[in-house]
Amino acid sequence: MSFLERFLLAERNALHRYAAAVVLACVFLALVYLLSRVEGTGLSSLAVVSVVLGAIYGGLGPALLAAALCAIGVDYFVTEPGRLFDSWTSLLRVITYAAIGAIIAGIVGALRGAYRELHAQYRQTEQARRARENMIAIVSHDLRSPLTAVLLGIGYVKRAAAEGKPLESLSGALDAIHRSADSMKRLVDDLLDAARIESGRFSLEPARQRLVPILEDAVDAGRLAADARRIRIDLEAPAGEHLVHCDRLRLTQVLGNLIGNAVKFSPEGARVELRLRDEGEWLRIEVRDWGPGIAAEHLPHVFDRYWQATGTAHLGTGLGLFIARAIVESHGGRIHVESRVGEGSTFSVDLRKAGRD
């Protein structure tokens, strides 16, 4: 950042601004006084420089303070020693200094405001550019792997068909093609959801639902990935209907994402806990894992778009939690995370209870 940028964008407290005005006024008054004694001429107009500098540095208030101090000092020590404001010239000097300070302060204030707005727009543009580059990198990476698997699987199926192999021998290749295609579909769906959220076109189809079956659906959806890593998913829910007003598919998407992340970051053979708690007017869903945890400085960013912690690159798109937060907040709910490095993480979703019909 250049000196001009630091100067225009710096936030200064009132004490610094007014102290600078007093110091500038005193310095230039001393200079005017010394010149009047040495050269025999007052050069009182030199004092206005302190008003200009005070306006540039501190704004209108410090500029007016410097103007008052300079006008008083010039009148009392140089122009009419020992007397104060005994002529129209003295009053005119006060008005002139104050007007100059106000004009300069207005110009600098407008310039500072315009520059800050321009700087903010530049930062937004840079963020949008980086987001676009991130999206391209994510799509190119996350689509390349499953697409390669699809092409290889199709090549294998074509060769097997040409050799007259039985259909049963192709089931493994067909399953791999299906999994890869499903992975690509999820990525495209995430990108579309993120675009809808950012454009304000994201919508829900809420209805009165029992929460436990939704939790069971989410567990079933994550079971395959969990079994592949010998991870057990435990569901704990108190007895009762536990009604909420929600979009069932979207809420299942949120819970599936949280369970999928918990499985992904848990060591093999660990367990993931899914708990439902009754919190009065709210129902809380907790997804706990025993993975590496999240550093404290990263916690405020876990729901940001495209964000991934250092060391987890290419383990996802960075869109899942961003979309999850949007879905939960669209339901009037809350989502947050608690974590400590080495002790795992707990993601919580709070939803208001729905009244009985």
C-alpha positions, 0 to 999 in steps of 0.5 A: 500500500502506497503512502497516499493510500495509507494516509487517505485510508488511515483511521485517526482518533479525535485526540490525535487529530486535535493534538496535531492541529495544536502542534501545527499552530504552535510551530507556525506561530513560533515561525511567524514570531521569529521572522517578525523579530529577525526580518522586521516583517510579520509574514502573518500569512505563513500561519495559514499553512498550519490551517491547511495542514490541520485540515488535510490531516484532521478534517474540519474541526482541527482546521477550525481549531488551528485557524482560531489559534493562529488568528489569536496568536498572530493578532496578539504576538505579531500584528498588535502585540498585547492587544486582541481583536481591536480592528476589523483586520483581526476579525477578517483574519479569523474569518479568512483562516476559518474559510480556508480551513473549511474549504480544504477540509471539504476537499480532502474529506471528499477526496478521502471518501471517494478514494475509500469507496474506490478502494472498497470497489477494488477489493470487491473486484479482486475478491470476485476475480479470486472467487472466479479463479477458485471456481474454475480451479475447483471445477477443473480439478473436481470434475477431472477425476470423476470424468476420467473415471467415467471415460475409463469405465466406459472404455472398459465396458466397450472392450468387454462388450466387444469381447463378449464378456457376460453382463455380470462382469461389468457390474463393478465398472458400471458402479464406478461410472455411476459413482463418478457421474453422481459426484459430478452431479453433486458438484454441479448442483453445489455450484448452481445452489451457490449461484442461486444463493448469491443472486437471491433466487434460492427458494424452499418448499417447507412443510410440517415434518417429523425430524427423526425420519429426516435424520435417519435418511441422512444417516442412510445417505452417509452409510456407504462412505462411512462403511468404506472407512469402517466408521460407525454413525451413531444416531441418538434421538429422544422419543417423540415426533419432534415436528419442524417446518422445513423443506425435507430435501434441503434439510437432508442435504444439510445433514448429509453434508455435515455427516459427509464432512465428519466421515471425511475428516475422521480417522478410519475406525472412528465414530460419528455421532448424530444427536437430537436435543430438545432445547425448549422452543428449539430442536438442536441437531449435533454432528460430532466427529473425532477428527483433527479439529479446526484451529481457532483462527479458522472457525470464523471462516468455515461457512465462507464460500470456497473456504478450505483450511490449509492442508485440506485442499482438494478435499471438497469444493468449499461450497458445502458449508456455505450452502448449508448455512444458507439453507438453515438460515432460510428456515429461520434456524442457526448453524454454528461449530465448536472445535478444538485442534486434536479433539474433533468438531461439533456442528450444530443446527438449531430449528424452531419447533412446529406447532401441532395441528 
